Amino acid sequence: MNSTFHGLETAKRALFAQQNGLYTTGNNIANANTLGYTRQRVNFAATEGWPPASMNRSQFAGQLGTGVSAESIHRVREFYLDVQYRAENAKVGYYASNASAMAKLEDILNETGKDPVGLARVLNDFRDSWQELSTNPENDGVREVVIQRGHAVADTFQHLYNTIQFYRQDLGKQVDGDVDKINSLLRGIDDLNRQIAQMEPHGYLPNNLYDERDRLVDELSGYMAIEVEKIPGESNGNAKAIAEGIYVIRVNGIEIVNKDRYLELQVDRQDGYVANVSFGGVPVEFEDLPLGKMKSLIENYGYDDGKGTYPELLAKLDSLADEFAANVNGAHAKGFKKDGQQGGNLFIEGAGAAGIKMLDQIEPDDLAPSLTIDGSGDGKNARNVAESIQGVMSEYERMIGRIGVEAQFANQQRKSAATLKTAVEENRLSVGTVSLDEEMMDMIKFQHAYNAAARTITVIDEMLDKIVNGMGVGGR
């Protein structure tokens, strides 16, 4: 025979369960604008019916319901969407960093826009001045223009080299700063793993810790492509089946985070280049660096004794400066000055883009535009000097063209990756973000259920009052 107070217990359970629903809804509303928060839902489950299966059970047509319980409060989140988002986030981190580095190079070289004033224009002006000198070899004013434009070429080479080197050093500082940031994220994830591992065996679902851990993992994925695996907690204890367990994070098969420890990223530099990359002493080859912002920074900064976008560009500038000086000096040396002496060097050779300069003692009369020894001023050698510059100009234009194509490709890849990331992020937000309209509907639903449970208690109370105070008084 069921208890007289069976209905009260059923209604009481309903009260507590709907109350939990209301509190969870309120928490969702409170965190609607909290970064990284995932909406939560209460798992309601009907409690075991009465009577239970037993040998001496009461005979009923069927089991009588005993109410409801809030089994758990879980996050509404899809792990597969997290995997997709982190993969696209790594691509965005890589290509966005590449696009930024290439944009800086384009700004430094200044060969685009309506009024480009980069090295190409300065070389062209220098060549034009020699062509002008070929038609006016005796004009001191034209000779002075040649000298000033020669200084301008050397100054531009030096400016480009020093500016690119400055930005390369800035990339090195970014590498160091991001290494610290990555290690801080790994340390935070490891700490959260430990806290979660301590709480889950007691039957708790630490949703706030889950959210914070996922936020850190999302941020980490922008620096490097990672693989995340959920590992259930220890079998002992009272951990729920839906508990998420700890995260094991791998990079190229290396477990950088597991249940026992995390491995710090180490980036060693030598002679101005990245020499080694490792996680806790486990080396990673440069070719196997995971896609992400860190790989882009290292590739642009330079590694392995001169490989990389910026170092290779600096080496190319050195080569162009040396070729320019050698070509101009060689052509000029074949000509003759006004006094009949053979022309000498105009530029320092072999000093690279950082060291190239026009010789300080060069005066207008030191120029040798003629091919005749009597210095009659035929201007033919001036044309030869002008033609000697053309090869460097063509090579420089090809270099600028390659940089432009690479910059365009980096921007296209960045936009493509950003579009895919946005699409995945929208799908993820549609699942896990808080919708105030939906929460208000749930609030009304739980409120009505709570009121109905309270009304049930009132009705049962009236029934019991009738039994206690209204029965057994006949015949008094």
C-alpha positions as CSV (number, residue, x, y, z in Angstrom):
1,M,0.0,0.0,0.0
2,N,1.4,3.4,-1.0
3,S,2.2,6.0,1.6
4,T,-0.4,8.7,2.6
5,F,2.3,11.3,2.0
6,H,3.3,9.9,-1.5
7,G,1.7,12.9,-3.3
8,L,3.6,15.4,-1.1
9,E,6.9,13.8,-1.9
10,T,6.2,13.7,-5.6
11,A,5.2,17.4,-5.6
12,K,8.2,18.3,-3.5
13,R,10.5,16.7,-6.0
14,A,8.8,18.6,-8.8
15,L,9.3,21.9,-6.8
16,F,13.0,21.3,-6.4
17,A,13.5,20.1,-10.0
18,Q,11.7,23.1,-11.6
19,Q,13.6,25.4,-9.1
20,N,16.9,24.0,-10.5
21,G,15.6,24.7,-14.0
22,L,14.8,28.3,-13.1
23,Y,18.2,28.9,-11.4
24,T,20.0,27.4,-14.4
25,T,18.0,29.7,-16.8
26,G,18.8,32.7,-14.6
27,N,22.5,31.8,-14.7
28,N,22.3,31.6,-18.5
29,I,20.7,35.0,-18.7
30,A,23.3,36.4,-16.3
31,N,26.2,35.1,-18.5
32,A,24.6,36.0,-21.9
33,N,27.5,38.3,-22.6
34,T,30.3,36.4,-20.9
35,L,33.2,35.5,-23.2
36,G,33.5,31.7,-23.7
37,Y,30.3,30.9,-21.7
38,T,28.3,27.9,-23.0
39,R,24.6,27.7,-22.2
40,Q,23.5,25.1,-19.7
41,R,20.5,22.8,-19.5
42,V,19.1,20.7,-16.7
43,N,18.7,17.0,-17.5
44,F,15.3,16.0,-16.0
45,A,14.6,12.3,-15.3
46,A,11.6,10.6,-13.9
47,T,12.4,8.9,-10.5
48,E,11.9,5.2,-10.0
49,G,8.2,4.2,-9.9
50,W,6.5,2.6,-6.9
51,P,6.3,-0.2,-5.9
52,P,9.8,-1.4,-6.9
53,A,10.3,-4.8,-8.3
54,S,10.3,-7.2,-5.3
55,M,8.9,-10.4,-4.1
56,N,6.5,-8.9,-1.5
57,R,5.5,-5.9,-3.5
58,S,2.0,-4.5,-3.3
59,Q,-0.3,-5.4,-6.2
60,F,-1.2,-2.6,-8.6
61,A,-2.3,-2.4,-12.1
62,G,1.0,-0.5,-12.8
63,Q,3.7,1.3,-11.0
64,L,2.8,4.7,-9.5
65,G,5.0,7.6,-10.6
66,T,7.2,9.2,-7.8
67,G,8.1,12.4,-9.5
68,V,11.1,13.9,-11.2
69,S,14.8,14.7,-10.4
70,A,17.4,17.0,-11.9
71,E,20.0,14.4,-12.8
72,S,22.6,16.8,-14.0
73,I,23.3,20.3,-15.4
74,H,25.3,20.0,-18.6
75,R,26.7,22.3,-21.3
76,V,25.0,22.4,-24.7
77,R,28.1,22.0,-26.9
78,E,29.3,19.9,-29.8
79,F,32.9,18.7,-29.7
80,Y,33.0,18.2,-33.4
81,L,32.3,21.8,-34.1
82,D,35.1,22.7,-31.7
83,V,37.5,20.5,-33.7
84,Q,36.5,22.3,-36.9
85,Y,36.8,25.7,-35.4
86,R,40.3,25.1,-34.0
87,A,41.5,23.8,-37.4
88,E,40.2,26.9,-39.2
89,N,41.5,29.2,-36.4
90,A,45.1,27.8,-36.9
91,K,44.8,28.6,-40.6
92,V,43.6,32.1,-39.9
93,G,46.5,32.6,-37.4
94,Y,49.0,31.5,-40.1
95,Y,47.7,33.4,-43.1
96,A,46.8,36.5,-41.2
97,S,50.3,36.7,-39.8
98,N,51.7,36.1,-43.3
99,A,49.5,38.8,-44.8
100,S,50.6,41.3,-42.1
101,A,54.2,40.6,-42.8
102,M,53.9,40.9,-46.5
103,A,51.9,44.2,-46.1
104,K,54.7,45.6,-44.1
105,L,57.2,44.7,-46.8
106,E,55.0,46.4,-49.4
107,D,54.8,49.5,-47.3
108,I,58.6,49.6,-46.8
109,L,59.4,49.0,-50.5
110,N,56.8,51.6,-51.5
111,E,56.5,50.4,-55.1
112,T,52.7,50.6,-55.3
113,G,50.1,53.4,-55.3
114,K,49.8,56.6,-57.3
115,D,53.2,58.0,-56.4
116,P,55.7,55.2,-55.7
117,V,59.0,56.5,-54.3
118,G,60.8,53.3,-53.8
119,L,64.1,52.0,-55.1
120,A,62.7,51.4,-58.6
121,R,62.0,55.1,-59.0
122,V,65.4,56.1,-57.6
123,L,67.2,53.8,-59.9
124,N,65.2,55.0,-62.8
125,D,66.1,58.7,-61.9
126,F,69.8,57.7,-61.7
127,R,69.7,56.1,-65.1
128,D,67.9,59.1,-66.6
129,S,70.5,61.4,-65.2
130,W,73.2,59.4,-67.0
131,Q,71.2,59.6,-70.2
132,E,70.9,63.3,-69.7
133,L,74.6,63.5,-69.2
134,S,75.2,61.6,-72.4
135,T,73.6,64.5,-74.3
136,N,75.3,67.2,-72.2
137,P,78.6,65.7,-71.0
138,E,80.2,69.1,-70.4
139,N,77.4,70.5,-68.3
140,D,78.5,70.7,-64.6
141,G,74.8,71.1,-63.5
142,V,73.9,67.7,-65.0
143,R,77.0,66.2,-63.5
144,E,76.0,67.4,-60.1
145,V,72.5,65.8,-60.6
146,V,74.2,62.5,-61.4
147,I,76.2,62.6,-58.2
148,Q,73.2,63.6,-56.0
149,R,71.0,60.8,-57.5
150,G,73.9,58.4,-57.0
151,H,73.8,59.3,-53.3
152,A,70.0,58.8,-53.3
153,V,70.4,55.3,-54.7
154,A,72.9,54.3,-52.0
155,D,70.7,56.0,-49.3
156,T,67.6,54.1,-50.5
157,F,69.4,50.8,-50.4
158,Q,70.6,51.5,-46.8
159,H,67.1,52.7,-45.8
160,L,65.4,49.6,-47.2
161,Y,67.8,47.2,-45.6
162,N,67.8,48.9,-42.2
163,T,64.0,49.2,-42.1
164,I,63.4,45.6,-43.2
165,Q,66.0,44.5,-40.6
166,F,64.1,46.6,-37.9
167,Y,60.8,44.9,-38.7
168,R,62.6,41.5,-38.7
169,Q,63.9,42.2,-35.2
170,D,60.3,43.1,-34.3
171,L,59.2,39.7,-35.6
172,G,61.8,38.2,-33.3
173,K,60.3,40.0,-30.3
174,Q,56.9,38.7,-31.4
175,V,58.2,35.2,-31.5
176,D,59.5,35.5,-27.9
177,G,56.3,37.1,-26.7
178,D,54.1,34.5,-28.3
179,V,56.3,31.7,-26.9
180,D,55.5,33.1,-23.4
181,K,51.9,33.4,-24.3
182,I,51.7,29.8,-25.6
183,N,53.4,28.5,-22.4
184,S,51.0,30.5,-20.3
185,L,48.0,28.9,-22.1
186,L,49.5,25.4,-21.7
187,R,50.1,26.0,-18.0
188,G,46.5,27.2,-17.6
189,I,45.0,24.2,-19.5
190,D,47.1,21.8,-17.3
191,D,45.9,23.6,-14.2
192,L,42.3,23.3,-15.3
193,N,42.8,19.6,-16.2
194,R,43.9,19.0,-12.6
195,Q,41.0,20.9,-11.0
196,I,38.5,19.0,-13.2
197,A,40.1,15.7,-12.4
198,Q,39.7,16.4,-8.7
199,M,36.0,17.4,-9.0
200,E,34.5,14.8,-11.4
201,P,35.0,11.8,-9.2
202,H,32.6,13.4,-6.7
203,G,29.8,13.5,-9.2
204,Y,30.1,17.1,-10.2
205,L,30.1,18.6,-13.7
206,P,32.4,21.7,-13.4
207,N,30.8,23.5,-16.4
208,N,32.6,26.8,-15.7
209,L,36.0,25.0,-15.6
210,Y,35.0,23.3,-18.9
211,D,34.2,26.6,-20.5
212,E,37.5,28.2,-19.3
213,R,39.5,25.3,-20.6
214,D,37.8,25.4,-24.0
215,R,38.4,29.1,-24.2
216,L,42.1,28.6,-23.6
217,V,42.3,25.8,-26.1
218,D,40.6,27.9,-28.7
219,E,43.1,30.7,-28.1
220,L,46.0,28.2,-28.3
221,S,44.7,26.9,-31.6
222,G,45.4,30.3,-33.2
223,Y,49.1,29.9,-32.5
224,M,49.5,26.3,-33.7
225,A,47.4,23.5,-35.1
226,I,46.5,21.1,-32.3
227,E,44.7,17.8,-31.8
228,V,42.5,17.5,-28.7
229,E,41.2,14.3,-27.2
230,K,38.9,13.8,-24.3
231,I,40.1,11.2,-21.8
232,P,37.6,10.0,-19.2
233,G,38.5,10.3,-15.6
234,E,39.6,7.5,-13.3
235,S,37.1,4.6,-13.1
236,N,36.8,4.9,-9.3
237,G,34.6,7.5,-7.7
238,N,31.2,8.7,-8.7
239,A,32.0,10.5,-12.0
240,K,29.0,10.9,-14.2
241,A,29.0,9.3,-17.7
242,I,28.7,12.7,-19.4
243,A,31.7,14.1,-17.5
244,E,34.2,15.4,-20.1
245,G,37.4,14.2,-18.4
246,I,40.7,15.7,-19.1
247,Y,42.1,17.1,-22.4
248,V,45.1,15.5,-24.0
249,I,46.6,17.9,-26.6
250,R,49.0,16.8,-29.3
251,V,51.2,18.6,-31.8
252,N,52.7,16.4,-34.5
253,G,52.1,13.4,-32.3
254,I,53.8,15.0,-29.3
255,E,51.6,15.1,-26.2
256,I,52.2,18.6,-25.0
257,V,49.4,18.3,-22.4
258,N,48.2,15.2,-20.7
259,K,46.9,14.1,-17.3
260,D,50.4,14.2,-15.7
261,R,52.1,17.3,-17.1
262,Y,52.5,19.8,-19.9
263,L,55.5,20.5,-22.1
264,E,56.7,24.1,-22.6
265,L,57.5,25.4,-26.1
266,Q,61.1,26.4,-26.5
267,V,62.4,28.5,-29.5
268,D,66.2,28.8,-29.5
269,R,67.9,31.5,-31.6
270,Q,71.5,31.6,-32.8
271,D,73.2,34.2,-34.8
272,G,70.0,36.1,-35.4
273,Y,68.0,33.1,-36.6
274,V,65.7,30.5,-35.1
275,A,68.0,27.4,-34.6
276,N,65.7,24.9,-32.7
277,V,62.1,24.5,-31.9
278,S,61.1,21.9,-29.2
279,F,58.4,21.0,-26.7
280,G,60.0,20.1,-23.4
281,G,63.2,19.2,-25.2
282,V,61.4,17.1,-27.8
283,P,62.6,18.7,-31.1
284,V,60.3,19.6,-34.0
285,E,61.7,20.0,-37.5
286,F,61.0,23.3,-39.2
287,E,59.2,21.6,-42.0
288,D,56.9,19.9,-39.5
289,L,56.0,23.1,-37.6
290,P,52.2,23.1,-37.0
291,L,50.2,25.6,-39.0
292,G,49.5,28.7,-37.0
293,K,50.7,32.2,-36.1
294,M,54.0,30.8,-34.6
295,K,55.0,29.1,-37.8
296,S,54.3,32.2,-39.8
297,L,56.4,34.4,-37.4
298,I,59.4,31.9,-37.6
299,E,59.2,31.6,-41.4
300,N,59.2,35.4,-41.8
301,Y,61.7,36.1,-39.1
302,G,64.2,33.6,-40.4
303,Y,65.5,30.2,-39.4
304,D,68.2,27.7,-40.2
305,D,71.0,30.2,-41.0
306,G,69.2,32.5,-43.5
307,K,66.0,30.8,-44.6
308,G,62.8,32.7,-44.4
309,T,60.9,35.6,-46.1
310,Y,62.7,38.6,-44.5
311,P,66.3,37.1,-44.5
312,E,66.0,36.0,-48.1
313,L,64.8,39.5,-49.1
314,L,67.7,41.1,-47.2
315,A,70.1,38.8,-49.0
316,K,68.6,39.7,-52.3
317,L,69.0,43.4,-51.5
318,D,72.6,42.8,-50.7
319,S,73.1,41.0,-54.0
320,L,71.4,43.8,-55.9
321,A,73.4,46.5,-54.2
322,D,76.7,44.6,-54.9
323,E,75.7,44.0,-58.5
324,F,74.6,47.6,-58.9
325,A,78.0,48.9,-57.6
326,A,80.0,46.5,-59.6
327,N,78.1,47.3,-62.9
328,V,78.2,51.0,-62.5
329,N,81.9,51.0,-61.4
330,G,82.8,48.6,-64.3
331,A,81.1,50.7,-66.9
332,H,82.3,54.0,-65.5
333,A,85.9,52.8,-65.4
334,K,85.9,52.4,-69.2
335,G,85.3,56.1,-69.8
336,F,87.4,59.2,-69.6
337,K,87.2,62.5,-67.6
338,K,87.5,66.0,-68.9
339,D,91.3,65.9,-68.2
340,G,91.7,62.7,-70.2
341,Q,92.2,60.4,-67.2
342,Q,90.3,57.2,-67.0
343,G,87.3,57.0,-64.8
344,G,87.4,55.3,-61.4
345,N,85.0,53.7,-59.0
346,L,81.9,55.7,-57.9
347,F,80.5,53.3,-55.3
348,I,82.0,51.1,-52.6
349,E,81.8,47.5,-53.8
350,G,80.9,44.3,-51.8
351,A,79.5,46.1,-48.8
352,G,75.9,45.0,-49.4
353,A,72.8,47.1,-49.1
354,A,73.6,48.2,-45.6
355,G,77.1,49.4,-46.5
356,I,76.8,50.7,-50.1
357,K,77.6,54.4,-50.5
358,M,79.0,56.7,-53.1
359,L,82.7,57.7,-52.6
360,D,82.9,60.9,-50.6
361,Q,85.6,62.5,-52.8
362,I,83.6,62.3,-56.0
363,E,83.3,65.7,-57.7
364,P,81.5,66.6,-61.0
365,D,84.9,66.6,-62.8
366,D,85.5,63.0,-61.7
367,L,82.7,61.6,-63.9
368,A,83.8,59.9,-67.1
369,P,81.0,60.2,-69.6
370,S,83.2,60.0,-72.7
371,L,84.9,57.1,-74.5
372,T,87.5,59.3,-76.1
373,I,90.8,59.8,-74.3
374,D,91.0,63.5,-75.1
375,G,87.8,64.1,-73.1
376,S,86.1,65.7,-76.0
377,G,82.7,64.9,-74.5
378,D,81.1,62.4,-76.8
379,G,78.9,61.1,-74.0
380,K,78.9,57.5,-75.2
381,N,80.2,56.1,-71.9
382,A,77.4,57.8,-70.0
383,R,75.0,55.8,-72.1
384,N,76.9,52.7,-71.2
385,V,76.6,53.5,-67.5
386,A,72.9,54.1,-67.9
387,E,72.5,50.7,-69.7
388,S,74.5,48.9,-66.9
389,I,71.8,49.9,-64.4
390,Q,69.1,48.2,-66.5
391,G,69.9,44.7,-65.4
392,V,69.6,45.6,-61.7
393,M,66.4,47.4,-62.4
394,S,64.9,44.4,-64.2
395,E,65.9,42.1,-61.4
396,Y,64.5,44.4,-58.7
397,E,61.2,44.6,-60.6
398,R,61.0,40.8,-60.8
399,M,61.6,40.7,-57.0
400,I,58.8,43.3,-56.4
401,G,56.5,41.3,-58.7
402,R,57.2,38.1,-56.6
403,I,56.5,40.0,-53.4
404,G,53.3,41.4,-54.8
405,V,52.1,37.9,-55.9
406,E,53.0,36.4,-52.5
407,A,51.2,39.3,-50.7
408,Q,48.1,38.8,-52.8
409,F,48.1,35.0,-52.2
410,A,48.5,35.6,-48.4
411,N,45.5,38.0,-48.4
412,Q,43.4,35.5,-50.5
413,Q,44.2,32.7,-48.1
414,R,43.5,34.8,-45.1
415,K,40.1,35.8,-46.4
416,S,39.3,32.3,-47.4
417,A,40.3,30.9,-44.0
418,A,38.5,33.7,-42.2
419,T,35.3,33.0,-44.1
420,L,35.4,29.3,-43.2
421,K,36.2,30.1,-39.6
422,T,33.2,32.5,-39.5
423,A,30.9,29.8,-40.9
424,V,32.1,27.2,-38.3
425,E,31.9,29.8,-35.5
426,E,28.3,30.7,-36.5
427,N,27.4,27.0,-36.4
428,R,29.0,26.6,-33.0
429,L,27.4,29.8,-31.6
430,S,24.0,28.6,-32.8
431,V,24.4,25.5,-30.6
432,G,26.2,26.9,-27.5
433,T,25.5,30.6,-27.2
434,V,22.7,32.0,-24.9
435,S,19.5,33.0,-26.7
436,L,17.6,35.4,-24.4
437,D,14.3,34.7,-26.2
438,E,14.8,31.0,-25.6
439,E,15.7,31.5,-22.0
440,M,12.6,33.7,-21.4
441,M,10.5,30.9,-22.8
442,D,12.2,28.4,-20.5
443,M,11.7,30.7,-17.6
444,I,8.0,30.9,-18.2
445,K,7.8,27.1,-18.6
446,F,9.7,26.4,-15.4
447,Q,7.6,29.1,-13.5
448,H,4.3,27.5,-14.5
449,A,5.6,24.0,-13.7
450,Y,6.8,25.3,-10.3
451,N,3.4,27.0,-9.6
452,A,1.6,23.8,-10.6
453,A,3.7,21.7,-8.2
454,A,3.1,24.2,-5.4
455,R,-0.7,24.0,-6.2
456,T,-0.5,20.2,-6.0
457,I,1.0,20.5,-2.5
458,T,-1.9,22.8,-1.5
459,V,-4.5,20.4,-2.8
460,I,-2.8,17.4,-1.0
461,D,-2.6,19.5,2.1
462,E,-6.4,20.1,2.0
463,M,-6.9,16.3,1.5
464,L,-4.8,15.4,4.5
465,D,-6.5,18.1,6.6
466,K,-9.8,16.4,5.8
467,I,-8.5,13.1,6.8
468,V,-6.9,14.4,10.0
469,N,-9.5,16.8,11.2
470,G,-12.7,15.6,9.4
471,M,-12.7,11.9,9.8
472,G,-13.8,9.9,13.0
473,V,-15.9,12.8,14.4
474,G,-19.4,11.2,13.6
475,G,-21.7,10.5,16.6
476,R,-19.9,12.9,18.9
